[in-house]
Amino acid sequence: MHLTAIDEAPMSRFHRKLAVACSGGPLLDGYLLSIIGIALSGIGADLGLGSTETAMIGVAALVGMFFGGLIIGPVTDRVGRRVMYVIDLAVLLTASAACAFVTSAWQLIALRLIVGFAIGADYPIATSLLTEWVPKQQRARMMGVLIIAWYAGAAGAYFVGYALAQTAGHGAWRWMLASAALVSAAVIALRHGTPESPRWLVAKGRPEEASALIARVLDVRVSPEDLVAAHSSTARRGSVAELFRGVYMRRTAFCALFYTCAVIPLWALYIFGPTILGAFGLGSGNLSNLGSALITLLFLVGTLPAMRALETVGRRRMITWSFAAMVPPLLILGLWPAAPVAVVILCFCLYGLFSGAPNILEWAYPNELFPTSIRASAVGMAVALSRFGAAAGTYLVPVSLTHLGTATTMWIGAAITAAGWLVCLAWAEETSNRPLEEAGGAVAGGTAAAPRPGKAAVPGDPAPLAE
């Protein structure tokens, strides 16, 4: 027995509002990580930054996200999703507003650490809450909404940065950094009144509250006894140590590895963008912010077809073939680094299209592959470990382009993407249209979930579940 009252519920206004509210964290992530790059030139001039201080300001949010995900994920599993749901954004709002008044580099570094910590904390809180409320047929679409929000936030940062640089004059960077406080306030307002996760309530031995909540929100009657029976087969202690034992250790490694193999080449193409921007007169000065916004929107578009395909085709098939399809655009740019702009644009478009499924599954898989008792911990761990890949993409790719050249950098990107394909071929599981209790359960012998009935297996599919 599973929590069919939630898994089979029709999409409602509640689900859509929850998805929008939960998207606030990814939107702010994309916004804050992008706006700092635009603001740094003004910050350096005003505060007299050296290269070390500039680098520390740039990386501070990534470091904060590492600790935010690592620490707050387990806390969320212990105290609940709803308790932390607004607190983390209130912290982010305060820290963002305070950035407008800094007078030294170290003050800004400290505030960016706090901002990153709050963002890293929000991922396990918001994505776990959303996953545990939405119907099983809509989970990939809802995770797709989160990724779209990230790209929208990043694109919005470039547009805002361009507008403020044009109009605000000296000190525009202060307004850029403080502008995130307005976005945070809007998200906090949207999150007001959000209910707790009924799955978490059941896991904590509070089935009566969960039953009443499901009746109020979804207008479905389910007895506390049925909820307990649905949860009993997957009940676990909820220790973080479980992430590194048995099948969960493999799943933790899988989530970290495939994300890393996706994000480093993505940054290689992202930084290669000036080749296109320059051809259209958008490669330098303030106009480069508009060009960066357009590139970001290109990757956003790639998530749209993947949102549906992940439900109809399946998670395992989509991520495996997506990684395989992401290799050729990188190989073409490696073989032909001086390619005409039309060829470069085509490679960008193809890579952006095929990267949609891995981008969505960065959040869907950690939420689906682990049980309720350690779900937020798993997402937090994925956020923490993914920061290494993000840092490598942010700082090593420009070094590689400078010292090794475009061709070698793209070859390395193709090799990393191919490694991601092998990881997915070996470890990706099929979780689409499966109840969370089943998808997140420990499977016998460490084997992966079977392909859905009626779907052909990808070569190398693991053995089916032992029911």
C-alpha positions in Angstrom: 0.0 0.0 0.0 1.3 3.5 -0.9 0.1 7.0 -0.2 -2.3 6.9 -3.1 -4.3 9.9 -1.8 -1.3 12.0 -2.7 0.2 10.0 -5.6 -3.0 9.8 -7.5 -4.4 13.3 -6.7 -5.3 15.5 -9.7 -3.2 18.6 -10.1 -4.9 21.5 -8.3 -4.4 25.2 -7.6 -2.6 24.2 -4.4 0.0 22.1 -6.3 0.6 25.0 -8.8 1.0 27.6 -6.0 3.3 25.2 -4.1 5.5 24.7 -7.2 5.8 28.5 -7.7 6.6 29.1 -4.1 9.2 26.3 -4.0 10.8 27.8 -7.2 11.8 30.8 -5.2 15.0 29.1 -4.0 16.3 28.1 -7.4 15.3 31.5 -8.8 17.3 33.3 -6.1 20.2 30.9 -6.7 20.4 31.7 -10.4 19.9 35.4 -9.6 22.5 35.8 -6.9 25.2 33.7 -8.5 24.8 35.7 -11.7 24.4 39.2 -10.3 27.6 39.0 -8.4 29.6 38.6 -11.6 28.0 41.8 -13.0 28.5 43.7 -9.8 32.2 42.7 -9.2 33.7 45.4 -11.5 31.9 48.2 -9.5 32.7 46.5 -6.2 36.4 46.3 -7.1 36.5 50.0 -8.0 34.7 51.2 -4.8 36.3 48.9 -2.3 39.7 48.7 -3.8 39.7 44.9 -4.1 42.7 42.8 -4.8 42.6 39.6 -6.8 42.4 37.4 -3.7 39.4 39.4 -2.3 37.7 39.4 -5.6 38.0 35.7 -5.9 36.7 35.2 -2.3 33.7 37.3 -3.0 33.0 35.3 -6.1 33.3 31.9 -4.4 31.8 32.8 -1.0 28.2 31.9 -2.0 29.3 28.5 -3.3 31.1 27.8 0.0 28.0 28.9 1.9 25.8 26.6 -0.3 28.0 23.7 0.6 27.5 24.1 4.3 23.9 25.1 3.9 22.9 21.9 2.1 25.2 19.8 4.3 23.8 21.1 7.7 20.2 22.1 7.0 19.2 18.9 5.0 19.5 16.7 8.2 17.9 19.4 10.3 14.9 19.5 7.9 14.5 15.8 8.2 14.4 16.2 12.0 12.2 19.3 12.6 10.1 19.3 9.4 9.9 21.0 6.1 7.4 23.8 7.0 9.4 25.1 10.0 12.4 25.9 7.9 10.5 26.9 4.8 10.3 30.7 5.5 13.1 31.1 8.0 15.8 30.5 5.4 14.5 33.1 3.0 14.1 35.6 5.8 17.8 35.2 6.5 18.5 35.6 2.8 16.4 38.7 2.6 18.2 40.3 5.5 21.7 39.4 4.2 20.9 40.6 0.7 19.6 44.0 2.0 22.7 44.4 4.2 25.0 44.0 1.1 24.0 47.6 0.1 25.7 49.0 3.2 29.0 47.2 3.3 32.2 49.2 3.6 34.8 46.5 3.3 35.5 43.4 1.3 35.3 41.2 4.4 31.9 42.4 5.3 30.7 41.5 1.8 32.4 38.1 1.9 30.7 37.3 5.2 27.3 38.3 3.9 27.8 36.3 0.7 28.6 33.3 2.8 25.3 33.8 4.7 23.4 34.3 1.4 24.9 31.0 0.0 24.1 29.2 3.2 20.5 30.2 3.0 20.2 29.1 -0.7 21.9 25.8 0.0 19.5 25.3 2.9 16.4 26.0 0.8 17.0 23.3 -1.8 16.5 20.3 0.6 13.6 22.1 2.3 11.6 23.2 -0.8 12.3 20.3 -3.1 11.5 17.7 -0.5 8.3 19.5 0.4 7.2 19.8 -3.3 8.2 16.2 -4.1 6.2 14.9 -1.1 3.0 16.7 -2.1 2.8 16.5 -5.9 1.2 13.5 -7.8 3.7 10.9 -9.0 2.9 11.6 -12.7 3.9 15.3 -12.2 7.1 15.0 -10.3 9.5 15.6 -13.2 7.4 18.5 -14.5 7.5 20.1 -11.1 11.3 19.7 -10.8 11.4 21.1 -14.3 9.7 24.2 -13.0 12.5 24.6 -10.5 15.2 24.4 -13.2 13.3 26.9 -15.3 13.2 29.2 -12.3 17.0 28.9 -11.9 17.6 30.0 -15.5 14.9 32.7 -15.2 16.6 34.0 -12.2 20.0 34.0 -13.9 18.6 35.8 -17.0 16.7 38.2 -14.8 20.0 39.1 -13.0 21.6 40.0 -16.4 18.7 42.2 -17.4 18.6 43.9 -14.0 22.4 44.3 -14.0 22.2 45.9 -17.5 19.4 48.3 -16.5 21.0 49.4 -13.2 24.4 49.8 -14.9 22.8 52.1 -17.4 20.7 54.1 -14.9 22.0 54.0 -11.4 25.5 55.3 -12.0 28.2 55.2 -9.3 27.4 52.6 -6.7 25.0 50.6 -8.9 26.5 47.4 -7.6 24.9 48.1 -4.2 21.5 48.2 -5.8 22.2 45.0 -7.8 23.1 43.0 -4.7 20.2 44.4 -2.6 17.7 43.8 -5.3 17.6 40.1 -4.3 15.8 41.2 -1.1 12.8 42.3 -3.1 12.6 38.9 -4.8 13.0 37.2 -1.4 10.1 39.2 0.1 7.9 38.2 -2.8 8.7 34.5 -2.3 8.1 34.7 1.5 4.7 36.1 0.8 3.9 33.3 -1.6 5.0 30.7 1.0 2.8 32.0 3.7 0.3 29.3 4.9 2.1 26.4 3.2 1.2 23.2 5.0 3.6 20.6 6.4 4.4 17.4 4.3 2.0 14.7 5.3 4.7 12.1 4.5 7.0 13.7 7.0 4.2 13.7 9.6 3.6 10.0 9.1 7.3 9.3 9.3 7.4 11.1 12.6 4.6 9.1 14.1 1.8 11.7 13.6 -0.6 10.0 11.2 -3.7 11.7 12.7 -2.3 15.1 11.7 -1.4 13.8 8.3 -4.8 12.4 7.7 -6.5 15.7 8.7 -4.1 17.6 6.5 -4.7 15.5 3.4 -8.5 15.9 4.0 -8.2 19.6 4.2 -5.8 20.2 1.3 -6.8 17.5 -1.1 -10.4 16.8 0.0 -9.6 13.1 0.3 -10.3 10.9 3.3 -7.7 8.5 4.3 -7.5 6.8 7.7 -4.4 7.2 10.0 -4.1 3.4 10.0 -3.8 3.3 6.2 -1.1 5.9 6.3 0.8 4.0 8.9 0.6 0.8 6.8 1.8 2.7 3.7 4.8 4.0 5.6 5.7 1.0 7.7 7.5 -0.9 4.9 9.9 1.9 4.3 10.2 3.3 7.8 13.8 4.1 8.7 15.7 5.8 11.5 16.7 8.8 9.4 20.5 8.9 10.1 22.7 10.8 7.7 25.0 7.8 7.9 22.5 5.8 5.8 23.5 7.9 2.8 26.8 6.1 2.8 25.6 2.5 3.4 24.4 -0.1 1.0 22.4 0.9 -2.0 22.1 4.5 -0.7 25.8 5.0 -0.9 25.7 4.1 -4.6 22.7 6.5 -5.1 24.5 9.3 -3.3 27.6 8.8 -5.5 25.4 8.6 -8.6 23.6 11.9 -7.9 26.9 13.7 -7.2 28.8 12.2 -10.2 26.2 12.7 -12.9 25.6 16.3 -11.8 29.4 17.1 -11.8 29.7 15.5 -15.3 26.9 17.7 -16.5 27.8 21.0 -14.9 31.5 21.3 -15.9 31.0 21.0 -19.7 28.0 23.3 -19.4 30.2 26.0 -17.9 32.7 25.3 -20.8 30.0 26.2 -23.3 28.7 29.0 -21.1 32.1 30.7 -21.0 32.6 30.0 -24.8 29.5 32.2 -25.3 31.5 35.4 -26.1 32.3 33.8 -29.5 28.6 34.1 -30.4 28.1 37.4 -28.5 31.0 39.1 -30.2 29.6 38.2 -33.6 26.4 40.0 -32.8 28.0 43.0 -31.1 27.1 41.8 -27.6 30.5 40.5 -26.4 31.8 43.5 -24.4 30.8 46.2 -22.1 27.3 46.4 -20.6 25.8 44.9 -23.7 27.5 41.6 -22.8 24.9 41.3 -19.9 22.1 41.2 -22.5 24.1 38.6 -24.5 24.5 36.4 -21.4 20.8 36.7 -20.7 20.1 35.3 -24.2 22.4 32.4 -23.7 20.8 31.6 -20.4 17.3 31.7 -22.0 18.6 29.2 -24.6 19.4 26.6 -21.9 16.0 27.3 -20.3 14.3 26.4 -23.5 16.0 23.0 -23.5 14.2 22.1 -20.3 10.7 22.4 -21.8 10.6 19.3 -23.9 12.4 17.3 -21.3 9.7 18.0 -18.7 7.2 15.9 -20.6 9.6 13.3 -22.0 10.8 12.4 -18.5 7.3 11.3 -17.6 6.4 9.5 -20.9 9.8 8.1 -21.9 11.2 7.6 -18.4 14.1 8.9 -16.2 16.7 6.3 -17.0 16.2 6.3 -20.8 16.2 10.1 -21.0 19.3 10.8 -18.9 21.3 8.0 -20.5 20.5 9.1 -24.1 20.8 12.8 -23.2 24.3 12.4 -21.9 25.2 10.5 -25.1 23.6 13.2 -27.2 25.5 16.0 -25.3 28.9 14.6 -26.5 28.8 15.4 -30.3 28.3 19.2 -29.9 31.4 19.3 -27.7 33.4 17.1 -30.1 32.5 19.4 -33.0 33.7 22.4 -31.2 36.9 20.5 -30.2 37.5 19.4 -33.8 36.6 22.8 -35.3 37.3 25.6 -32.7 37.3 28.2 -35.4 33.9 27.1 -36.8 31.6 29.7 -38.3 29.2 31.3 -36.0 26.3 29.3 -37.5 28.0 26.1 -36.5 28.7 27.4 -33.0 25.1 28.5 -32.6 23.9 25.0 -33.7 26.2 23.3 -31.2 24.9 25.6 -28.4 21.3 24.8 -29.4 21.8 21.1 -29.5 23.7 21.0 -26.2 21.1 23.2 -24.6 18.3 21.0 -25.9 19.9 17.7 -24.7 21.0 19.1 -21.3 17.3 19.6 -20.3 16.8 16.1 -18.8 20.0 16.0 -16.7 19.2 19.5 -15.4 15.8 18.5 -14.2 17.0 15.2 -12.7 19.6 17.0 -10.6 16.7 17.7 -8.3 14.3 14.9 -9.2 16.6 12.0 -8.6 17.9 12.9 -5.1 14.2 13.4 -4.0 13.0 10.1 -5.5 15.9 7.7 -4.7 15.7 8.2 -0.9 13.0 7.6 1.7 11.2 10.4 3.5 13.3 10.0 6.7 16.5 10.9 4.8 15.2 12.7 1.7 16.2 16.2 2.7 19.5 15.0 3.9 20.1 13.4 0.5 19.2 16.6 -1.3 21.4 18.6 1.0 24.3 16.2 0.4 23.7 16.4 -3.4 23.7 20.3 -3.1 26.9 20.2 -1.1 28.8 17.7 -3.3 27.6 19.5 -6.5 29.4 22.7 -5.4 32.7 21.1 -6.2 31.6 20.6 -9.8 30.2 24.2 -9.9 33.5 25.6 -8.5 35.5 23.6 -11.0 33.3 24.8 -13.9 33.5 28.4 -12.7 37.2 28.6 -12.1 39.0 25.8 -13.9 37.2 26.2 -17.3 38.4 29.8 -17.9 42.0 28.7 -16.9 41.7 25.8 -19.4 40.5 28.1 -22.2 43.3 30.5 -21.6 46.2 28.0 -21.2 45.0 24.9 -23.2 42.9 26.5 -25.8 39.3 26.0 -26.9 39.9 22.8 -28.7 41.5 21.0 -25.8 38.9 22.4 -23.4 36.0 21.1 -25.5 37.7 17.7 -25.8 38.0 17.5 -22.0 34.4 18.5 -21.7 33.4 15.7 -24.2 35.4 13.2 -22.1 33.7 14.3 -18.9 30.3 14.1 -20.5 31.1 10.6 -21.8 32.0 9.6 -18.2 28.6 10.9 -17.1 27.0 8.7 -19.7 28.8 5.6 -18.3 27.7 6.6 -14.8 24.1 6.8 -15.9 24.4 3.6 -17.9 25.6 1.8 -14.8 23.6 3.3 -12.0 20.6 5.3 -13.3 17.3 3.9 -12.0 13.8 4.2 -13.4 11.6 6.1 -10.9 9.0 7.7 -13.1 5.4 6.9 -12.2 6.5 5.1 -9.1 5.2 5.9 -5.6 7.9 7.6 -3.5 7.9 4.8 -1.0 8.7 2.3 -3.7 11.2 4.4 -5.6 13.1 5.4 -2.4 13.1 2.0 -0.8 16.3 0.0 -0.4 16.2 -2.7 -3.2 17.4 -6.2 -2.7 21.0 -6.9 -3.6 21.6 -3.3 -4.5 19.9 -3.7 -7.9 18.1 -0.9 -9.6 14.5 -0.4 -10.4 13.1 -2.1 -13.5 12.0 -0.2 -16.6 8.3 0.6 -16.6 6.0 -2.0 -18.3 5.8 -1.5 -22.0 9.2 0.4 -22.2 12.2 -1.3 -23.8 15.3 -1.4 -21.6 18.3 0.7 -22.3 21.3 -1.5 -23.0 22.9 -2.3 -19.7 19.7 -1.9 -17.7 20.2 -3.3 -14.2 18.1 -6.2 -12.8 14.5 -5.5 -11.7 13.3 -4.9 -8.2 12.9 -7.8 -5.9 9.4 -7.3 -4.7 
